[in-house]
Amino acid sequence: MFCYVYIILLFSINLASSTPKCVDFVDHNRQYPLVCTCEDPSLCQPIPRAKGKTRLAYSKVPENWKYYDFTKITELILSFATADIDPELVCMAHKNNVQLHLKGCFTNETYLNPVKQDEWIDDNLKKLTDNYLDGINIDFEQPRNAEHEPLLVSFMVKLSKKLRSMNSNYQLTYCLETFPKPNNDYTTIPEVMDYLMIMDYDQANINEQEHCYASANEHPLTTITGLTEYLELGIPPSKIVIGMPWYGLLATCEKITSSGRCIVKNCSHDSRMEMTIPKVYELYDVNGNYKLTQGWDDAKVSPFLTIIPKVDNLDPIQFWYDNSISLTRKAEMYKPFQIRGIGVFHADCLNYTMPVMKSMNKDFWNLFTVFQD
């Protein structure tokens, strides 16, 4: 049986790629700055930075904020167009002392051109003030050349100075990959950021020995190895947040080994799909045509589901995911490093409209209590 029967219905949407898309738009039918709808007008002001641990979540579905547990987090990063921001979200978040951060991404074309840098900064600071937000989270994952790194550094320094000159409560944060990359700056950029979030998900392709096996979305030993490398570069643990996944990875198997491992069919870096649990059940008709075997990997601290077809000529499937048990155990493993906190990608992997999910949703949001002050 699945760990917790009702986890079958855990996810309600299929995931797009976690790689950010630099797409935004302005609704010209809206008045900017937005009219403050809060009963207390002071809630439309940037709130002070949270003291103590950071507990953040990414939001991708604009209307789902009404279901979030704002008592568990300190920041919410909005990964959708600013035109979709509900003014009531600002009131609810600020009432609970939760900062709202704009998702900031850009292309190589922007950071390689100082004029475009200035345009980007002005545009995003206007979005920040027009929507009563509290900060910007930078997610820049495009490959870059070593000779261009000084341009990125100067861009971030310039953004930091201008942001903080507007309001000392504004935060600027930055996403990192699981491991440091050669020739990237890990000195000046960390200095000008409030914190750095290591995106510890989609790790199945990182370990070459594991590359052609279905594996965990987040492997805690991989996360700890990357964290240690960042600490050895001189980044203080008080500036590091570990990002954890609330979604799973699905792979089609060439075969299942005697030890239960899935050898990935047509093995490549694109051979695993980000997938939600209900979608897995919908696609593979688990009520009749497939045999399910629940597994748990102690080393990876992760559950997985093996799906074997009952008819010939269909490949077996293996689905690795996280539940509240695995996530909490992993967070407990990171706590001794005295990091700043944890984040989750993303809050909309939960199904908030099904009554049967109420208990499971609570379990997931309770993950943040591991880093509660």
C-alpha positions in Angstrom: 0.0 0.0 0.0 1.0 3.6 -0.6 2.5 5.3 2.5 -0.7 7.0 3.7 -3.6 5.9 1.4 -4.8 9.4 0.8 -1.4 10.4 -0.7 -2.7 8.9 -3.9 -4.7 12.1 -4.4 -1.9 14.4 -3.2 -1.2 16.3 -6.3 -3.9 18.0 -8.4 -1.9 19.5 -11.3 0.7 18.4 -13.7 4.0 20.3 -13.3 5.7 22.4 -15.9 9.4 22.4 -15.9 11.0 23.9 -12.8 13.2 26.0 -15.0 11.9 29.6 -14.8 10.5 31.3 -17.8 11.2 35.0 -18.1 7.7 35.8 -19.1 5.6 38.5 -17.5 2.9 40.9 -18.6 1.2 44.0 -17.4 -2.6 44.1 -17.3 -3.3 47.6 -18.8 -6.8 47.4 -17.5 -5.5 47.5 -13.9 -4.6 50.7 -12.2 -1.0 50.8 -11.0 -0.1 51.1 -8.3 -2.8 48.8 -7.2 -5.4 50.2 -4.9 -4.7 49.1 -1.4 -7.7 46.9 -0.4 -6.5 46.1 3.1 -8.6 47.3 6.1 -5.4 48.4 7.7 -3.5 50.6 5.1 -0.2 49.9 6.8 -0.4 46.3 5.4 0.4 47.7 2.0 3.8 48.8 3.2 6.8 46.5 3.0 7.1 44.5 6.2 10.3 44.2 8.2 12.6 41.3 7.4 11.8 38.2 9.5 14.2 37.6 12.3 15.4 34.1 12.8 14.9 31.2 10.5 13.6 31.5 6.9 10.7 29.2 5.8 9.7 29.9 2.2 7.4 28.5 -0.4 7.1 29.1 -4.1 3.6 29.8 -5.5 2.7 29.1 -9.1 -1.1 29.1 -9.1 -2.4 32.7 -8.4 -5.7 31.7 -6.8 -4.3 29.0 -4.5 -3.0 31.4 -1.9 -6.3 31.2 0.0 -5.4 27.7 1.0 -1.9 28.3 2.2 -0.9 28.1 5.9 0.7 31.5 6.3 1.5 30.8 10.0 4.1 28.3 8.9 6.2 30.5 6.4 8.1 33.7 6.4 8.3 34.3 2.7 6.2 33.5 -0.4 7.9 33.7 -3.8 5.4 34.5 -6.6 6.2 32.5 -9.7 3.5 33.9 -11.9 2.8 37.1 -13.7 2.4 40.2 -11.6 -0.9 41.0 -13.4 -2.3 37.9 -11.6 -1.5 39.1 -8.1 -4.6 39.3 -6.0 -4.5 42.5 -3.8 -6.1 40.5 -1.0 -3.0 38.2 -1.0 -0.9 41.2 0.1 -3.3 41.8 3.0 -3.3 38.2 4.2 0.5 37.7 3.8 1.5 41.0 5.6 -1.1 40.4 8.3 0.8 37.2 9.1 4.2 38.9 8.7 5.0 37.0 5.5 7.0 38.8 2.9 6.0 38.5 -0.8 8.8 38.2 -3.3 8.8 38.9 -7.0 10.3 36.1 -9.1 13.1 37.8 -11.0 14.6 36.1 -14.0 16.4 37.4 -17.0 18.3 36.3 -20.1 21.9 36.5 -21.1 21.0 39.4 -23.4 19.9 41.4 -20.3 22.9 40.9 -18.0 25.5 41.3 -20.8 24.2 44.8 -21.6 24.5 47.5 -18.9 21.7 49.5 -20.5 19.4 46.6 -20.4 20.5 45.9 -16.9 19.2 49.3 -15.9 16.0 48.8 -17.8 15.4 45.5 -16.0 16.1 47.0 -12.6 13.8 49.9 -13.1 11.0 47.7 -14.5 11.2 45.2 -11.7 11.4 47.7 -8.9 8.3 49.3 -10.3 6.6 46.0 -10.2 7.7 45.6 -6.6 6.3 49.0 -5.5 3.1 48.9 -7.7 2.1 45.6 -6.1 3.2 46.2 -2.5 5.7 43.4 -2.6 8.7 43.0 -0.3 11.6 41.6 -2.3 13.0 39.9 -5.4 14.2 36.4 -5.8 16.8 36.0 -8.6 16.7 32.7 -10.5 19.3 32.7 -13.3 20.2 29.3 -14.5 21.4 29.9 -18.0 25.0 28.8 -18.9 27.4 31.6 -18.7 31.1 32.2 -19.6 33.8 33.0 -17.1 34.7 36.2 -18.9 31.2 37.5 -18.5 30.9 36.8 -14.7 32.0 40.3 -13.8 29.0 41.7 -15.7 26.6 39.5 -13.7 28.3 40.5 -10.4 28.1 44.2 -11.2 24.4 43.7 -12.2 23.6 42.1 -8.9 25.6 44.8 -6.9 23.8 47.6 -8.8 20.4 45.9 -8.2 21.1 45.5 -4.5 22.2 49.1 -4.0 19.1 50.5 -5.7 16.7 48.1 -4.0 17.9 48.9 -0.5 18.1 52.6 -1.2 14.3 52.5 -1.8 13.5 50.6 1.4 15.7 48.9 3.9 13.1 46.2 4.5 13.3 45.0 0.9 15.0 41.6 0.5 17.1 40.4 -2.4 17.7 36.6 -2.7 19.4 34.3 -5.1 19.0 30.7 -6.3 22.0 28.3 -6.6 22.3 24.9 -8.1 23.0 21.8 -6.0 26.8 22.1 -6.6 29.0 25.1 -7.1 30.1 25.7 -10.7 33.6 26.5 -11.8 34.3 30.2 -12.5 31.0 31.4 -11.0 31.2 34.1 -8.3 30.6 32.9 -4.8 32.0 35.9 -3.0 30.5 39.2 -4.0 27.0 37.9 -5.0 26.5 36.1 -1.6 27.6 39.3 0.1 24.9 41.5 -1.5 22.1 38.9 -1.0 20.0 38.4 2.1 20.2 34.7 1.5 20.9 32.1 -1.2 18.5 29.2 -1.8 20.1 25.9 -3.1 17.7 24.2 -5.5 18.0 20.7 -4.2 15.6 19.0 -6.6 15.9 17.2 -10.0 19.0 15.5 -8.6 18.4 12.2 -10.3 20.8 13.1 -13.2 23.6 14.4 -11.0 25.2 11.1 -9.8 26.8 9.5 -12.9 26.7 6.0 -11.2 23.0 6.4 -10.7 22.3 8.2 -14.0 20.5 5.3 -15.7 18.5 4.2 -12.7 15.2 5.8 -11.5 16.1 7.6 -8.3 15.1 10.2 -5.8 14.2 13.7 -6.7 16.3 14.8 -3.8 19.0 12.7 -2.3 20.0 14.0 1.1 23.6 12.9 0.8 23.9 14.8 -2.5 22.3 17.8 -0.9 24.7 17.7 2.0 27.7 17.2 -0.3 26.7 20.3 -2.3 26.0 22.3 0.9 29.4 21.4 2.3 31.1 22.6 -0.9 29.3 26.0 -0.6 30.3 26.3 3.0 33.9 25.5 2.1 33.8 28.4 -0.3 33.2 30.7 2.6 29.4 31.2 2.3 28.1 31.5 5.9 25.5 28.8 6.8 23.3 31.7 8.1 22.9 32.8 4.4 21.9 29.4 3.0 18.4 28.0 2.5 17.8 24.4 1.3 15.1 24.1 -1.4 13.1 20.9 -1.3 10.6 19.4 -3.8 6.9 18.8 -3.3 6.7 16.8 -6.6 8.1 13.5 -8.0 10.0 12.1 -10.9 8.7 9.3 -13.1 10.7 7.0 -15.4 9.9 4.3 -17.9 12.0 1.2 -17.2 13.9 -1.1 -19.5 13.5 -3.6 -16.7 13.2 -3.9 -13.0 16.2 -5.6 -11.4 16.0 -8.4 -8.8 16.7 -5.7 -6.1 13.8 -3.6 -7.3 15.8 -1.0 -9.2 14.4 0.5 -12.4 16.9 0.7 -15.3 15.7 3.7 -17.2 14.7 3.1 -20.8 16.5 5.2 -23.4 18.6 6.7 -20.6 19.4 10.4 -21.0 19.1 13.6 -19.1 15.5 13.9 -20.5 14.3 10.4 -19.6 12.6 11.4 -16.4 9.4 13.4 -16.2 8.2 15.7 -13.4 4.9 14.2 -12.4 2.1 14.5 -9.9 0.7 11.5 -8.1 -2.9 11.7 -9.4 -1.5 12.0 -13.0 0.4 8.8 -12.5 -2.8 7.1 -11.4 -4.8 8.6 -14.2 -2.3 7.6 -16.9 -1.7 4.1 -15.8 -5.2 3.0 -14.7 -4.0 1.7 -11.4 -7.4 0.3 -10.5 -7.1 -2.6 -12.8 -4.4 -2.9 -15.4 -1.3 -2.4 -13.2 0.3 -4.0 -10.1 1.6 -1.5 -7.6 4.5 -2.1 -5.3 5.4 0.5 -2.7 9.1 0.9 -1.8 11.3 2.9 0.5 15.0 3.6 0.1 16.8 4.2 3.4 19.9 5.7 1.9 17.9 8.2 -0.2 15.3 8.7 2.5 12.6 8.5 -0.2 9.6 6.4 -1.1 9.0 5.1 -4.6 6.2 3.3 -6.4 6.8 0.6 -9.0 4.0 0.1 -11.5 4.0 -3.2 -13.4 1.6 -3.7 -16.4 -0.6 -6.8 -16.3 -0.6 -6.9 -20.1 2.3 -7.8 -22.5 4.4 -5.4 -24.4 4.1 -2.5 -21.9 7.1 -1.2 -20.0 7.2 -1.1 -16.2 7.3 2.4 -14.6 8.9 3.7 -11.4 7.9 6.9 -9.6 10.0 8.5 -7.0 8.5 11.2 -4.8 8.5 12.7 -1.4 5.9 12.7 1.4 5.7 14.5 4.7 7.8 11.7 6.4 10.7 11.8 3.9 10.7 15.6 3.8 10.8 16.0 7.5 13.6 13.4 8.0 15.7 15.2 5.3 15.1 18.6 6.9 16.2 17.2 10.3 19.4 16.0 8.6 20.2 19.6 7.4 19.4 21.3 10.6 22.7 20.5 12.4 24.5 22.6 9.7 22.9 25.7 11.2 21.6 26.8 7.9 19.2 29.7 7.7 16.1 27.6 6.8 14.3 25.6 4.1 12.1 26.3 1.1 9.7 24.2 -1.0 9.1 24.1 -4.7 6.2 24.4 -4.9 3.1 25.0 -2.7 0.6 24.2 -5.5 1.6 20.5 -5.7 -1.0 19.9 -3.0 -4.7 19.5 -3.7 -6.5 22.0 -1.5 -10.1 21.4 -2.7 -10.6 17.8 -1.7 -11.8 17.2 1.9 -9.9 13.9 2.0 -6.6 15.9 1.5 -7.1 18.1 4.6 -4.9 16.0 6.9 -2.2 15.4 4.3 -2.0 19.1 3.4 -1.5 19.8 7.1 1.3 17.3 7.3 3.1 18.9 4.4 2.9 22.4 5.8 4.0 21.1 9.1 7.4 20.4 7.5 8.3 24.0 8.2 8.1 23.4 12.0 11.5 21.7 11.8 12.9 25.2 11.4 10.4 27.1 13.5 12.0 29.6 15.8 
